Amino acid sequence: MSENKVTEVKTTQREPGQDRRVFTFKVTQLIWLALGILETMIALRFVLKLIAANPDSPIVGFIYGFTNLFLFPFTGMTAQPSAGGMVLELSSLFAMVIYGLIGWGIERIVWLIFYRPQEKTESITQSSSSDHRTP
């Protein structure tokens, strides 16, 4: 008669609050992505105005149209020096600073509301054994 003993050990680790930290990380990254796209579009507008790009061009028209929505609150804030069709649009630079501060503030608020510090990892170990006897 031989006796075989089979033992199985299964260990799992669980980190409390991990899902909430991942959610916070993803939301803050989404905020920075949206802000980066907006800032890039406004910077492109600033450069296009500075080099007197043709507003009848489809891509230039798209950039002007898209950024007009976000620059509306800053319209007429400062004088726009111009020479030979080139425009120094200082309100675009001011808008970039303001939107950057707003984006940073929103990101910090999301982080403060949803982030939880990392806690100790819990390890759970389960053991099972069975005896097999053969005659």
N, C-alpha and C positions, 0 to 999 in steps of 0.2 A: 504494500500500500504506500503510494507516494502522496505527499501533501504539498500543494502549491499555494502560496499566499500572494495575492495581487493587491498592491497598494497604489492608490491614486491620490495625488496631492494637487489641488487646484488653488492658485492664489490669484486674487483679483485686487486691483487697487482702485480706490475711488477718491477723487479729490472734490470735496465740497465746494460749491461756488464756481467750478470751472466753466460751466455753461454760461453763467452770467458774465464772467470775464471775457469769454470769447465773443459774446454778444456786444459788450462794450467796445472791444477792440474793433470789431467789424463796423459798428456804427461810426466810431471816430474816424476810421479809415475812409468811410464813405463821405463823411463831412469834408475831410481834407481833399479827397478826389474832386468833389463838386467845386470846392473853393479853388483848387488848382486850375480846373477847366475855366472857371469864370475869370480868374486873374490872368490866365494866358490869353483869353479872348480880348480882354481890355488892353493888355499890353500890345497885342497885335494891332488893335485899333489905333493905339497911340502911335505906333511906328508907321502904320499906313497913312495916318493923317500927316505925320511929320515928313513923309516922303512924297506927299501929294498923289497917293494912289488913285486910280480912276474908279470912282464910285459906281460906274456902270458895269464894271467887271462883276461876274456872278459871285465869286468868293469874297471880294471886297464888300459888295452889297450885303451878302449874308452876314459878315462880321459886323458891319455897321448896324444892320437891322437887329441882330441878336443883342448887341451891347447897348443899343439905344434904350432898351427896356431897363437895364441896370444903371445906366448913367442919367436917366431922367431926373432923379432927385438932385443931381449935381449940376444940371444945366444952368448956365448963366452965373455960376458961382464966382468965376474969375474971368478976366479978359482973356481972349484967345489970340495971342500974337500970331500974325500970319505974314507971309511974304511969298509972292509968286505961286500961290496955291498951297504952299506948305503951311500947316497949322500946328502950333504948339498947344495941345489940348491939356492944360494943367489940371482941369477937373477930372480927367481920366486917372491921373496919378493919385490925386486925392481920393478918388473912389476906390482905387486899389488898396490904399492904406486902410480906409474905413471898412471895406469888405473883409480884408484880412483880419482886422480886430474883431469884427462881428463873428467870423468863422471860428477864430480862436476862442472867443467867449462861448459860443454854442458847444464847441468840442469840450471845453472845460466843464460846462454845466452837465452834459451827458456823462462825462467821466465821474463827476462828483455824485450824481444820482445813482448810476448803475454799477460802478466798479466796487468790488469787494476784495480786500486783500486775500492773498493765498493763505489757506489754512493747511493744517497738517494733513498729509495723505493718509487715508485709512487703508490698511491692508487686511483683507479677509482671506483666511486660509481654510479650506475645507479638505478633510481627509476621509477617504473611504477605503475599506479593505474588504476583501472577500476571500473565503477559503474554498479551494477546489480540491476535492479528494477523489482520487481515482483508485478503484479497487485493484 
